[in-house]
């Protein structure tokens, strides 16, 4: 049911390549905010304390509970571009059956793929499919990229789907943004751009995400596109 993808582009990747340019930082913006050389434990702690999101508050508490050695490894992994590019997932299954799969990367990093699907009791039997891939370090979530689509499967009139994208990110090494969410039929696609905030991360990384639904099944994927 689950496979990690590496070299091949999915339909989502092809569909979103054209939109990636608008997510990349301009040269002027880079000049105005020169990134630090690397992320440090002290710098990451300061970053988390400055955030107001519930996710950052939870992460700060768990991060401070790690040993000094674990904190150093945690921060090293945050700024490793290879690890972010390894954040991939692909699922397929029947509507109504949740999917939760853990894919270990190394002894401290793992990727968790989750897909949920529900059918409401309204006259249109609206089905909602949500697909999330999360990077965890020492079981602490640092980045989650989610694409959700809702579509009618019964009733009269035009059957139009709606979709949204959401990111939860407490990785100070990158800023993650999504592009336009495109909907066609019962399928949705979007693009993600991880813009480096420290030089140690290297160049920006890009991903494409898709969710395709049907009356009784769904499939979804997150893949690299640059």
Backbone as JSON, one array per atom type, in Angstrom:
{
  "sequence": "XXXXXXXXXXXXXXXXXXXXXXXXXXXXXXXXXXXXXXXXXXXXXXXXXXXXXXXXXXXXXXXXXXXXXXXXXXXXXXXXXXXXXXXXXXXXXXXXXXXXXXXXXXXXXXXXXXXXXXXXXXXXXXXXXXXXXXXXXXXXXXXXXXXXXXXXXXXXXXXXXXXXXXXXXXXXXXXXXXXXXXXXXXXXXXXXXXXXXXXXXXXXXXXXXXXXXXXXXXXXXXXXXX",
  "N": [[0.83, -1.21, 0.0], [2.1, 1.16, 0.59], [4.67, 3.1, -0.74], [7.92, 4.49, -1.04], [8.95, 7.18, -3.04], [11.51, 8.08, -5.35], [13.21, 8.81, -7.78], [11.35, 9.12, -9.92], [8.85, 11.21, -11.36], [5.64, 12.11, -10.17], [2.21, 12.48, -11.28], [1.38, 14.75, -9.96], [3.76, 16.1, -9.59], [4.5, 16.8, -12.22], [2.38, 18.46, -12.84], [2.76, 20.62, -11.19], [5.2, 21.83, -11.56], [5.37, 24.15, -13.14], [4.44, 26.1, -11.46], [6.36, 26.51, -9.55], [8.27, 28.51, -9.74], [7.3, 30.92, -8.72], [7.48, 30.52, -6.04], [10.11, 30.62, -5.34], [12.74, 32.52, -3.77], [13.48, 35.93, -4.53], [16.46, 37.46, -5.92], [16.94, 39.93, -4.78], [15.56, 39.74, -2.36], [17.05, 37.8, -1.09], [19.47, 39.13, -0.76], [18.72, 41.11, 1.03], [18.15, 39.75, 3.34], [20.39, 38.05, 4.48], [21.21, 34.72, 5.07], [22.09, 32.93, 8.11], [25.18, 31.17, 8.76], [24.99, 28.55, 9.79], [22.62, 26.52, 11.64], [22.34, 26.54, 15.14], [22.23, 24.92, 18.4], [21.61, 26.77, 20.41], [20.61, 28.83, 18.81], [18.4, 27.59, 17.67], [16.82, 27.06, 19.89], [16.25, 29.69, 20.69], [14.77, 30.48, 18.47], [12.47, 28.81, 18.67], [11.38, 29.75, 21.08], [10.6, 32.24, 20.31], [8.45, 31.82, 18.65], [4.88, 31.72, 18.3], [3.12, 29.71, 17.89], [1.17, 26.8, 18.77], [2.43, 24.38, 18.09], [5.16, 25.02, 18.1], [5.57, 25.58, 20.79], [5.11, 23.11, 21.99], [7.14, 21.65, 20.76], [9.41, 22.99, 21.74], [9.37, 22.32, 24.48], [9.71, 19.52, 24.35], [12.15, 19.39, 22.98], [13.92, 20.6, 24.78], [13.91, 18.63, 26.62], [15.57, 16.7, 25.65], [18.84, 15.11, 25.63], [22.06, 16.8, 25.69], [23.67, 15.83, 23.65], [21.75, 14.65, 21.96], [20.29, 16.94, 21.27], [22.17, 18.29, 19.72], [22.41, 16.53, 17.54], [19.78, 16.62, 16.61], [19.52, 19.31, 15.72], [21.46, 19.27, 13.73], [20.28, 17.51, 11.91], [18.03, 18.98, 11.14], [19.0, 20.86, 9.33], [19.85, 19.41, 7.19], [19.7, 18.9, 3.92], [19.38, 16.59, 2.44], [17.86, 14.94, 4.05], [15.39, 16.28, 4.16], [14.66, 16.05, 1.47], [14.23, 13.38, 1.38], [11.78, 13.1, 2.48], [9.08, 11.65, 1.63], [6.15, 10.13, 0.21], [3.55, 7.72, -0.52], [0.31, 6.6, -1.04], [-2.57, 4.42, -1.25], [-5.95, 3.44, -1.18], [-9.12, 2.18, 0.17], [-12.01, 4.3, 0.61], [-12.79, 5.46, 3.83], [-11.14, 3.84, 5.32], [-8.53, 4.37, 7.43], [-5.05, 5.26, 6.99], [-1.84, 4.72, 8.26], [1.5, 4.95, 8.31], [4.86, 4.23, 9.12], [8.06, 5.21, 8.18], [11.25, 4.53, 8.61], [14.22, 6.56, 8.54], [16.81, 6.94, 9.57], [18.45, 6.13, 12.69], [17.35, 8.11, 14.32], [15.63, 9.7, 12.82], [12.46, 9.66, 11.26], [9.78, 9.12, 8.91], [6.38, 9.83, 8.79], [3.49, 8.76, 7.36], [0.18, 9.63, 6.78], [-3.2, 9.03, 5.98], [-6.53, 9.98, 5.78], [-10.03, 9.37, 5.4], [-13.35, 10.31, 4.99], [-16.96, 10.06, 4.86], [-19.59, 12.21, 4.64], [-22.95, 12.67, 6.0], [-24.61, 14.18, 4.46], [-26.8, 15.27, 1.73], [-25.29, 15.13, -0.56], [-23.41, 13.27, -0.04], [-20.75, 13.96, 0.74], [-17.36, 13.45, 0.38], [-14.33, 13.47, 2.14], [-10.9, 13.63, 1.84], [-7.8, 13.45, 3.38], [-4.32, 13.96, 3.31], [-1.22, 13.49, 4.72], [2.26, 13.99, 5.22], [4.85, 13.58, 7.46], [7.87, 14.71, 8.96], [9.84, 13.43, 11.52], [12.03, 13.87, 14.3], [13.75, 12.12, 16.68], [11.22, 11.33, 17.4], [9.84, 13.69, 17.52], [7.73, 15.83, 15.9], [8.64, 17.83, 13.1], [8.16, 18.88, 10.59], [5.22, 19.01, 8.69], [3.35, 18.28, 5.87], [0.34, 18.85, 4.32], [-2.41, 17.92, 2.29], [-5.72, 18.38, 1.43], [-8.83, 17.27, 0.19], [-12.25, 17.75, -0.69], [-15.22, 16.33, -1.94], [-18.32, 15.86, -3.73], [-20.31, 12.88, -3.95], [-22.79, 12.08, -4.62], [-26.22, 13.0, -5.37], [-27.8, 15.71, -7.28], [-26.88, 18.06, -9.89], [-23.89, 20.12, -10.52], [-20.82, 18.52, -9.79], [-18.55, 19.61, -7.83], [-15.28, 19.88, -6.58], [-13.42, 20.82, -3.62], [-10.35, 22.05, -2.3], [-7.59, 22.23, 0.02], [-4.39, 23.31, 1.26], [-1.9, 22.78, 3.75], [0.74, 23.61, 5.98], [2.73, 22.6, 8.7], [5.37, 23.75, 10.37], [8.3, 23.61, 12.2], [10.93, 23.84, 11.74], [13.72, 25.61, 11.83], [15.63, 25.91, 9.91], [14.58, 26.09, 7.39], [12.11, 27.83, 5.47], [8.87, 26.98, 4.67], [6.69, 27.0, 1.98], [3.57, 26.83, 0.21], [2.36, 26.5, -3.15], [-0.16, 27.49, -5.55], [-3.24, 25.81, -5.04], [-4.44, 23.43, -7.05], [-7.38, 22.23, -8.59], [-8.93, 19.6, -10.22], [-11.53, 17.88, -11.51], [-12.01, 15.26, -9.29], [-9.55, 15.54, -8.16], [-6.62, 16.94, -6.61], [-3.79, 19.14, -6.59], [-0.67, 20.46, -5.45], [2.24, 22.57, -4.93], [5.34, 22.57, -3.11], [7.74, 24.61, -1.52], [10.85, 24.66, -0.04], [12.57, 27.01, 1.45], [15.83, 27.95, 2.08], [17.0, 29.02, 5.29], [19.36, 29.07, 6.46], [22.79, 28.86, 5.49], [23.95, 26.36, 5.5], [22.02, 24.52, 4.74], [21.95, 24.52, 2.02], [20.81, 24.72, -1.39], [17.42, 25.69, -2.35], [14.63, 23.42, -1.97], [12.17, 21.49, -3.67], [8.83, 20.22, -3.83], [6.1, 18.15, -4.99], [2.66, 17.58, -4.43], [-0.15, 15.42, -4.35], [-3.63, 14.52, -4.35], [-6.04, 12.21, -5.17], [-9.34, 11.45, -5.54], [-12.15, 9.16, -5.44], [-15.39, 7.61, -5.69], [-15.3, 5.37, -4.01], [-12.63, 4.99, -3.37], [-9.22, 6.17, -2.95], [-6.14, 7.87, -3.76], [-2.8, 9.05, -3.15], [0.13, 11.19, -3.2], [3.44, 12.32, -2.38], [6.18, 13.91, -3.7], [9.54, 14.58, -4.91], [10.39, 17.43, -6.89], [12.4, 19.03, -7.62]],
  "CA": [[0.0, 0.0, 0.0], [2.93, 2.35, 0.72], [5.99, 3.06, -1.34], [8.62, 5.76, -1.11], [9.36, 7.47, -4.4], [12.78, 8.81, -5.37], [13.58, 9.48, -9.0], [10.28, 9.34, -10.88], [7.89, 12.27, -11.05], [4.25, 11.73, -10.22], [1.36, 13.43, -11.99], [1.38, 16.0, -9.2], [5.01, 16.8, -9.84], [4.44, 17.4, -13.55], [1.37, 19.51, -12.86], [3.08, 21.77, -10.34], [6.51, 22.41, -11.88], [5.22, 25.5, -13.67], [4.13, 27.04, -10.39], [7.43, 26.58, -8.55], [9.07, 29.73, -9.86], [6.76, 31.99, -7.88], [7.79, 30.23, -4.66], [11.52, 30.84, -5.1], [13.03, 33.89, -3.34], [14.18, 36.75, -5.51], [17.83, 37.79, -5.55], [16.89, 41.09, -3.9], [15.15, 39.3, -1.03], [18.18, 37.08, -0.5], [20.45, 40.14, -0.36], [18.22, 41.87, 2.16], [18.13, 38.91, 4.54], [21.43, 37.04, 4.32], [21.02, 33.69, 6.08], [23.22, 32.57, 8.96], [25.98, 30.09, 8.2], [24.37, 27.28, 10.19], [21.73, 26.56, 12.79], [22.94, 26.01, 16.36], [21.27, 24.56, 19.44], [21.17, 28.02, 21.03], [19.81, 29.55, 17.83], [17.11, 26.91, 17.5], [16.05, 27.3, 21.12], [15.77, 31.06, 20.61], [13.74, 30.48, 17.43], [11.25, 28.2, 19.2], [10.83, 30.63, 22.11], [10.02, 33.43, 19.65], [7.25, 31.44, 17.92], [3.65, 31.75, 19.1], [2.25, 28.6, 17.53], [1.14, 25.68, 19.71], [3.41, 23.37, 17.69], [6.48, 25.46, 18.55], [5.62, 25.46, 22.25], [5.26, 21.68, 22.28], [8.47, 21.25, 20.31], [10.39, 23.55, 22.66], [9.36, 21.52, 25.7], [10.29, 18.21, 24.05], [13.55, 19.6, 22.59], [14.68, 20.85, 26.0], [13.98, 17.38, 27.37], [16.6, 15.84, 25.06], [20.2, 15.29, 26.14], [22.84, 17.74, 24.88], [24.08, 15.13, 22.44], [20.58, 14.52, 21.09], [19.97, 18.26, 20.75], [23.13, 18.58, 18.65], [22.03, 15.71, 16.39], [18.5, 17.16, 16.17], [19.77, 20.53, 14.95], [22.19, 18.87, 12.53], [19.32, 16.91, 10.97], [17.13, 20.02, 10.64], [19.61, 21.59, 8.22], [20.35, 18.44, 6.21], [18.8, 18.93, 2.76], [19.12, 15.21, 2.0], [16.77, 14.39, 4.86], [14.14, 16.86, 3.7], [14.33, 15.47, 0.17], [13.78, 12.0, 1.61], [10.41, 13.16, 2.99], [8.27, 11.23, 0.49], [5.13, 9.15, 0.57], [2.57, 7.35, -1.54], [-0.69, 5.69, -0.48], [-3.79, 4.16, -2.01], [-6.8, 2.58, -0.38], [-10.57, 2.43, 0.11], [-12.54, 5.39, 1.44], [-13.27, 5.01, 5.12], [-10.11, 3.1, 6.03], [-7.36, 5.23, 7.64], [-3.72, 4.71, 6.73], [-0.77, 5.31, 9.06], [2.7, 4.17, 8.02], [6.11, 4.82, 9.57], [9.17, 4.86, 7.3], [12.5, 4.99, 9.25], [15.3, 7.06, 7.69], [17.97, 6.48, 10.32], [18.06, 5.76, 14.05], [16.58, 9.16, 15.0], [14.68, 10.34, 11.9], [11.48, 8.81, 10.6], [8.73, 9.81, 8.18], [5.09, 9.24, 9.09], [2.49, 9.06, 6.33], [-1.18, 9.38, 7.24], [-4.3, 9.39, 5.08], [-7.85, 9.73, 6.36], [-11.12, 9.62, 4.45], [-14.66, 10.19, 5.62], [-18.12, 10.38, 4.03], [-20.6, 12.87, 5.47], [-24.32, 12.18, 5.83], [-25.4, 15.15, 3.72], [-27.44, 14.72, 0.53], [-24.28, 14.93, -1.6], [-22.45, 12.26, 0.41], [-19.45, 14.6, 0.55], [-16.2, 12.68, 0.84], [-13.14, 14.28, 2.42], [-9.66, 12.86, 1.94], [-6.68, 14.27, 3.85], [-3.07, 13.23, 3.15], [-0.15, 14.21, 5.41], [3.55, 13.34, 5.43], [5.52, 14.3, 8.55], [9.23, 14.35, 9.37], [10.05, 13.46, 12.96], [13.38, 13.62, 14.81], [13.54, 11.63, 18.04], [9.76, 11.27, 17.54], [9.3, 15.05, 17.63], [7.39, 16.33, 14.55], [9.24, 19.12, 12.75], [7.53, 19.39, 9.36], [4.09, 18.23, 8.17], [2.75, 18.86, 4.66], [-0.98, 18.24, 4.2], [-3.3, 18.31, 1.21], [-7.05, 17.85, 1.72], [-9.83, 17.53, -0.85], [-13.63, 17.34, -0.4], [-15.96, 16.26, -3.2], [-19.61, 15.16, -3.62], [-20.4, 11.62, -4.7], [-24.2, 11.78, -4.87], [-27.02, 14.2, -5.57], [-27.87, 16.28, -8.61], [-26.14, 19.29, -10.08], [-22.44, 19.97, -10.77], [-20.04, 17.92, -8.7], [-17.31, 20.38, -7.74], [-14.45, 19.58, -5.42], [-12.68, 21.91, -2.99], [-9.13, 21.53, -1.7], [-6.74, 23.16, 0.77], [-3.06, 22.82, 1.64], [-1.47, 23.32, 5.04], [2.04, 23.16, 6.47], [3.13, 22.87, 10.08], [6.82, 23.7, 10.27], [9.11, 24.18, 13.28], [12.32, 23.69, 11.32], [14.26, 26.95, 11.63], [16.58, 25.92, 8.8], [13.87, 26.36, 6.15], [10.74, 28.34, 5.44], [8.16, 26.15, 3.7], [5.49, 27.63, 1.43], [2.92, 26.07, -0.86], [1.86, 27.28, -4.27], [-1.6, 27.41, -5.8], [-3.87, 24.49, -4.95], [-5.19, 23.22, -8.28], [-8.4, 21.18, -8.5], [-9.47, 19.14, -11.51], [-12.34, 16.71, -11.18], [-11.89, 14.93, -7.88], [-8.12, 15.51, -7.84], [-5.99, 18.2, -6.2], [-2.33, 19.15, -6.58], [-0.01, 21.69, -5.03], [3.7, 22.49, -4.88], [5.94, 23.04, -1.87], [9.1, 25.13, -1.65], [11.59, 24.8, 1.21], [13.53, 28.08, 1.21], [16.83, 27.9, 3.15], [17.2, 30.13, 6.2], [20.78, 28.97, 6.84], [23.6, 28.46, 4.33], [24.29, 24.95, 5.6], [20.99, 23.7, 4.09], [22.2, 24.49, 0.58], [19.81, 25.38, -2.22], [16.02, 25.4, -2.07], [14.13, 22.11, -2.39], [10.78, 21.59, -4.12], [8.05, 18.99, -3.86], [4.74, 18.19, -5.51], [1.76, 16.73, -3.65], [-1.43, 15.19, -5.03], [-4.65, 13.63, -3.79], [-7.06, 11.92, -6.17], [-10.4, 10.69, -4.91], [-13.24, 8.55, -6.2], [-16.52, 7.31, -4.79], [-14.98, 4.35, -3.01], [-11.2, 4.84, -3.16], [-8.39, 7.37, -3.1], [-4.69, 7.69, -3.81], [-2.11, 10.32, -2.89], [1.58, 11.07, -3.26], [4.33, 13.47, -2.17], [7.41, 13.57, -4.39], [10.46, 15.67, -5.21], [10.33, 17.95, -8.25], [13.55, 19.91, -7.85]],
  "C": [[0.85, 1.25, 0.0], [4.27, 2.13, 0.04], [6.6, 4.44, -1.27], [9.07, 5.96, -2.53], [10.64, 8.29, -4.38], [12.98, 9.54, -6.68], [12.44, 9.87, -9.91], [9.34, 10.44, -10.42], [6.48, 11.73, -11.13], [3.48, 12.75, -11.05], [1.37, 14.77, -11.29], [2.63, 16.8, -9.49], [4.98, 17.51, -11.18], [3.5, 18.59, -13.55], [1.79, 20.76, -12.12], [4.43, 22.41, -10.66], [6.39, 23.85, -12.33], [4.99, 26.53, -12.57], [5.25, 27.24, -9.39], [8.19, 27.88, -8.59], [8.59, 30.82, -8.92], [7.07, 31.76, -6.41], [9.25, 30.52, -4.33], [11.78, 32.28, -4.69], [13.75, 34.65, -4.43], [15.58, 37.05, -5.01], [17.86, 38.96, -4.57], [16.52, 40.69, -2.48], [16.28, 38.59, -0.32], [19.23, 38.07, 0.01], [20.0, 40.88, 0.89], [18.24, 41.06, 3.46], [19.11, 37.76, 4.36], [21.29, 36.0, 5.42], [22.28, 33.46, 6.91], [23.96, 31.4, 8.33], [25.36, 28.74, 8.54], [23.46, 27.5, 11.4], [22.43, 25.91, 13.98], [21.85, 25.64, 17.36], [20.72, 25.82, 20.11], [20.26, 28.8, 20.1], [18.44, 28.92, 17.64], [16.23, 27.1, 18.72], [15.45, 28.7, 21.12], [14.63, 31.18, 19.6], [12.42, 29.93, 17.98], [10.59, 29.1, 20.24], [10.14, 31.85, 21.5], [8.73, 33.12, 18.9], [6.04, 31.42, 18.85], [2.74, 30.56, 18.82], [2.29, 27.51, 18.6], [2.19, 24.62, 19.39], [4.8, 23.74, 18.18], [6.63, 25.31, 20.06], [5.81, 24.01, 22.67], [6.66, 21.21, 21.92], [9.55, 21.75, 21.26], [10.5, 22.69, 23.92], [10.04, 20.17, 25.47], [11.79, 18.33, 23.7], [14.41, 19.82, 23.83], [14.78, 19.61, 26.88], [14.99, 16.38, 26.82], [17.95, 16.07, 25.74], [20.94, 16.28, 25.23], [23.3, 17.1, 23.57], [22.94, 14.99, 21.46], [20.18, 15.86, 20.49], [20.89, 18.62, 19.59], [22.78, 17.8, 17.38], [20.73, 16.24, 15.78], [18.72, 18.37, 15.27], [20.54, 20.22, 13.67], [21.24, 18.32, 11.47], [18.37, 17.95, 10.38], [17.69, 20.68, 9.39], [20.24, 20.68, 7.17], [19.34, 18.36, 5.06], [18.44, 17.52, 2.29], [17.96, 14.59, 2.78], [15.44, 14.96, 4.41], [13.72, 16.28, 2.37], [13.85, 14.02, 0.3], [12.37, 11.94, 2.18], [9.45, 12.91, 1.83], [7.2, 10.26, 0.96], [4.16, 8.89, -0.56], [1.61, 6.34, -0.95], [-1.84, 5.51, -1.45], [-4.64, 3.22, -1.18], [-8.26, 2.94, -0.51], [-10.96, 3.6, 1.0], [-13.09, 4.79, 2.73], [-12.26, 4.24, 5.93], [-8.87, 3.98, 6.2], [-6.05, 4.5, 7.37], [-2.72, 5.45, 7.6], [0.45, 4.43, 8.92], [3.94, 4.94, 8.46], [7.25, 4.29, 8.71], [10.47, 5.37, 7.92], [13.53, 5.45, 8.22], [16.65, 6.68, 8.29], [17.52, 6.25, 11.77], [17.25, 6.84, 14.77], [15.52, 9.83, 14.13], [13.73, 9.3, 11.31], [10.44, 9.69, 9.92], [7.41, 9.07, 8.42], [4.07, 9.71, 8.05], [1.11, 8.69, 6.87], [-2.18, 9.83, 6.18], [-5.6, 9.03, 5.77], [-8.91, 10.06, 5.32], [-12.45, 9.36, 5.14], [-15.75, 10.58, 4.64], [-19.18, 10.99, 4.94], [-22.0, 12.33, 5.15], [-25.21, 13.19, 5.1], [-25.93, 14.53, 2.43], [-26.45, 14.45, -0.6], [-23.26, 13.86, -1.23], [-21.02, 12.77, 0.21], [-18.33, 13.78, 1.18], [-15.02, 13.61, 1.02], [-11.94, 13.37, 2.62], [-8.53, 13.8, 2.33], [-5.42, 13.42, 3.86], [-1.93, 14.06, 3.73], [1.11, 13.36, 5.49], [4.34, 14.21, 6.4], [6.93, 13.78, 8.77], [9.33, 14.47, 10.88], [11.52, 13.19, 13.28], [13.24, 13.28, 16.29], [12.05, 11.66, 18.4], [9.13, 12.64, 17.83], [8.99, 15.55, 16.23], [8.03, 17.69, 14.29], [8.63, 19.72, 11.49], [6.4, 18.45, 8.94], [3.5, 18.97, 6.98], [1.46, 18.1, 4.36], [-1.75, 18.8, 3.01], [-4.64, 17.61, 1.45], [-8.02, 18.21, 0.6], [-11.19, 17.01, -0.38], [-14.42, 17.37, -1.7], [-17.27, 15.48, -2.99], [-19.62, 13.89, -4.45], [-21.84, 11.21, -4.96], [-24.94, 13.09, -5.1], [-26.99, 14.69, -7.01], [-27.07, 17.57, -8.68], [-24.66, 19.05, -10.28], [-21.72, 19.43, -9.54], [-18.67, 18.6, -8.67], [-16.56, 20.07, -6.45], [-13.78, 20.85, -4.89], [-11.46, 21.31, -2.3], [-8.34, 22.63, -0.99], [-5.41, 22.49, 1.07], [-2.64, 23.5, 2.93], [-0.1, 22.76, 5.41], [2.17, 23.51, 7.94], [4.63, 22.69, 10.12], [7.48, 24.37, 11.47], [10.59, 23.92, 13.01], [12.86, 25.08, 10.98], [15.21, 27.04, 10.46], [15.92, 26.25, 7.47], [12.53, 27.03, 6.42], [10.02, 27.57, 4.35], [6.86, 26.83, 3.29], [4.87, 26.72, 0.38], [2.42, 27.02, -1.94], [0.35, 27.16, -4.39], [-2.08, 25.97, -5.65], [-4.77, 24.35, -6.17], [-6.15, 22.05, -8.13], [-8.91, 20.87, -9.91], [-10.23, 17.85, -11.25], [-12.32, 16.48, -9.68], [-10.42, 14.81, -7.47], [-7.6, 16.89, -7.5], [-4.48, 18.06, -6.21], [-1.85, 20.48, -6.03], [1.49, 21.48, -5.04], [4.19, 23.07, -3.56], [7.36, 23.51, -2.15], [9.7, 25.29, -0.26], [12.73, 25.79, 0.95], [14.53, 28.13, 2.36], [16.88, 29.18, 3.97], [18.61, 30.12, 6.78], [21.55, 28.43, 5.63], [23.88, 26.97, 4.32], [23.26, 24.04, 4.93], [21.26, 23.55, 2.6], [21.1, 25.2, -0.19], [18.4, 24.95, -1.85], [15.64, 24.02, -2.59], [12.63, 22.23, -2.68], [10.11, 20.22, -4.17], [6.69, 19.23, -4.51], [3.89, 17.22, -4.71], [0.42, 16.61, -4.37], [-2.33, 14.29, -4.2], [-5.72, 13.44, -4.86], [-8.1, 11.0, -5.54], [-11.38, 10.1, -5.91], [-14.34, 8.2, -5.21], [-16.13, 6.34, -3.68], [-13.49, 4.17, -2.74], [-10.48, 6.18, -3.3], [-6.93, 6.96, -3.23], [-4.02, 9.05, -3.67], [-0.62, 10.1, -2.93], [2.24, 12.4, -2.94], [5.66, 13.08, -2.77], [8.28, 14.81, -4.6], [10.29, 16.12, -6.66], [11.48, 18.9, -8.52], [14.43, 19.95, -6.64]]
}
